[in-house]
C-alpha cells in the first residue's frame, strides 16, 4: 500500500491541474445573450469557433503568436488600439487591436486580443449595419466576455 502512495499522489495531481489556454474550448467562450440570441450550435474547427447570433456572426480563434505580428497588419490598414479591462489593477489590462470596414451595408471587424504573452484571440465579427463604431463596440464587448471566460 505504501508503494502505491506516490503513484496515487501523481494521479491526483494530474487530475487537479488547472485548464490552460491551450486546453480552452473556443466554442465555450461565447454564450447565448452575449450578442443577442445564439442560433444553433457553434461550429468548431481546431482552435476556431463560428457563432451565429441574431444579427451578427462571430468567429474566434485561439492563437499562439506574437501580438505585434498579429496586430501590425490591422494597424497598418486603418485599425486602432483599445484596452480590455483585466481586473482590479491597470497592469492587468489587455491590448486589443481592431479594424472595421463597411461595404454595402455590412460591417466586418477584425481584431486581436492579447491574453498573455504569445496567447492571443483573433476575432472576426460581421453584422449588417452601416455604423462601424457600433459594431466595433459589440466586438469589444465580446472580447471582454472571452477574456473573462478564458482560464487564468
C-alpha positions as CSV (number, residue, x, y, z in Angstrom):
1,X,0.0,0.0,0.0
2,X,2.8,2.4,0.9
3,X,4.4,1.8,-2.5
4,X,1.2,2.9,-4.2
5,X,1.0,6.2,-2.4
6,X,3.5,8.1,-4.7
7,X,1.5,6.8,-7.8
8,X,-1.8,7.8,-6.2
9,X,-0.5,11.3,-5.4
10,X,0.8,11.7,-9.0
11,X,-2.6,10.7,-10.4
12,X,-4.4,13.1,-8.1
13,X,-2.0,16.0,-9.0
14,X,-2.7,15.3,-12.7
15,X,-6.4,15.4,-12.2
16,X,-6.3,18.7,-10.3
17,X,-4.2,20.5,-12.9
18,X,-6.0,23.8,-13.9
19,X,-7.0,24.2,-17.5
20,X,-4.6,26.2,-19.7
21,X,-5.0,28.5,-22.7
22,X,-4.1,25.6,-25.0
23,X,-6.8,23.4,-23.4
24,X,-9.6,26.1,-23.8
25,X,-12.5,25.2,-26.0
26,X,-13.1,28.2,-28.2
27,X,-16.8,27.2,-28.5
28,X,-17.3,27.6,-24.8
29,X,-16.1,31.2,-24.7
30,X,-19.2,32.9,-26.1
31,X,-22.8,32.2,-24.9
32,X,-26.4,32.9,-25.7
33,X,-27.1,36.5,-24.8
34,X,-23.6,37.8,-25.4
35,X,-24.7,39.5,-28.7
36,X,-28.3,38.5,-28.9
37,X,-29.8,35.0,-29.1
38,X,-27.4,32.3,-30.2
39,X,-28.8,30.4,-33.2
40,X,-27.9,26.8,-33.4
41,X,-24.7,25.2,-32.2
42,X,-21.4,26.9,-32.7
43,X,-19.2,25.2,-35.3
44,X,-15.8,24.2,-34.2
45,X,-12.7,23.7,-36.4
46,X,-9.5,23.1,-34.5
47,X,-8.9,26.2,-32.3
48,X,-11.6,28.2,-34.1
49,X,-15.3,28.5,-33.5
50,X,-18.1,30.2,-35.5
51,X,-21.1,31.6,-33.7
52,X,-24.3,32.8,-35.3
53,X,-26.3,35.3,-33.2
54,X,-29.5,37.2,-34.1
55,X,-27.9,39.9,-36.1
56,X,-24.3,39.0,-36.4
57,X,-21.8,36.3,-36.9
58,X,-18.6,36.0,-34.9
59,X,-15.6,33.8,-35.3
60,X,-12.9,33.5,-32.7
61,X,-9.6,31.7,-33.0
62,X,-7.1,30.9,-30.2
63,X,-3.6,31.6,-31.5
64,X,-0.1,31.2,-30.0
65,X,1.9,34.0,-31.7
66,X,3.5,37.4,-31.0
67,X,0.9,40.2,-30.5
68,X,2.9,42.6,-32.7
69,X,2.9,40.2,-35.6
70,X,-0.9,39.8,-35.5
71,X,-1.9,43.4,-34.6
72,X,0.6,45.1,-37.0
73,X,-1.4,44.3,-40.2
74,X,-4.6,45.6,-38.6
75,X,-3.0,48.8,-37.5
76,X,-1.4,49.4,-40.9
77,X,-4.7,49.0,-42.6
78,X,-6.6,51.6,-40.6
79,X,-7.1,49.8,-37.3
80,X,-6.6,51.2,-33.8
81,X,-5.8,50.0,-30.3
82,X,-8.1,49.6,-27.4
83,X,-7.8,48.1,-24.0
84,X,-9.9,45.3,-22.3
85,X,-10.0,45.8,-18.5
86,X,-8.4,42.7,-17.0
87,X,-9.2,43.1,-13.3
88,X,-8.6,45.5,-10.5
89,X,-5.2,46.8,-11.5
90,X,-4.3,48.6,-14.7
91,X,-1.4,46.3,-15.1
92,X,-4.0,43.5,-15.8
93,X,-5.5,45.4,-18.8
94,X,-5.0,43.7,-22.1
95,X,-4.4,45.2,-25.5
96,X,-7.0,44.8,-28.3
97,X,-6.3,46.0,-31.9
98,X,-9.4,46.4,-34.0
99,X,-10.1,47.3,-37.7
100,X,-13.6,47.7,-39.0
101,X,-14.6,48.2,-42.6
102,X,-18.1,48.6,-44.2
103,X,-19.2,47.6,-47.6
104,X,-22.8,47.7,-49.0
105,X,-24.4,48.0,-45.5
106,X,-22.3,45.2,-43.9
107,X,-19.6,45.9,-41.4
108,X,-16.7,43.5,-40.9
109,X,-14.5,44.0,-37.8
110,X,-11.3,42.0,-37.3
111,X,-9.4,42.1,-34.0
112,X,-6.7,40.5,-32.0
113,X,-6.7,40.4,-28.2
114,X,-3.5,39.6,-26.2
115,X,-4.5,37.4,-23.3
116,X,-0.9,36.8,-22.2
117,X,2.4,36.9,-24.0
118,X,2.1,34.7,-27.1
119,X,-1.5,33.8,-26.2
120,X,-4.0,35.6,-28.5
121,X,-7.6,35.5,-29.5
122,X,-8.4,36.6,-33.1
123,X,-11.9,37.8,-33.8
124,X,-14.0,38.5,-36.9
125,X,-17.5,40.0,-36.4
126,X,-19.8,40.6,-39.4
127,X,-23.0,42.5,-39.0
128,X,-25.5,44.1,-41.4
129,X,-25.1,47.7,-40.3
130,X,-23.6,50.9,-41.5
131,X,-22.1,52.1,-38.3
132,X,-18.5,50.7,-37.9
133,X,-18.3,52.2,-34.4
134,X,-21.4,50.4,-33.1
135,X,-20.1,47.0,-34.5
136,X,-16.7,47.7,-33.0
137,X,-18.3,48.3,-29.6
138,X,-20.1,44.9,-29.9
139,X,-16.8,43.3,-30.8
140,X,-15.1,44.9,-27.8
141,X,-17.9,43.6,-25.5
142,X,-17.4,40.1,-27.0
143,X,-13.7,40.3,-26.4
144,X,-14.2,41.3,-22.8
145,X,-16.5,38.2,-22.3
146,X,-14.0,35.9,-23.9
147,X,-11.2,37.3,-21.8
148,X,-13.3,36.8,-18.6
149,X,-14.0,33.2,-19.5
150,X,-10.6,32.0,-20.5
151,X,-8.5,30.0,-18.0
152,X,-6.3,32.3,-15.9
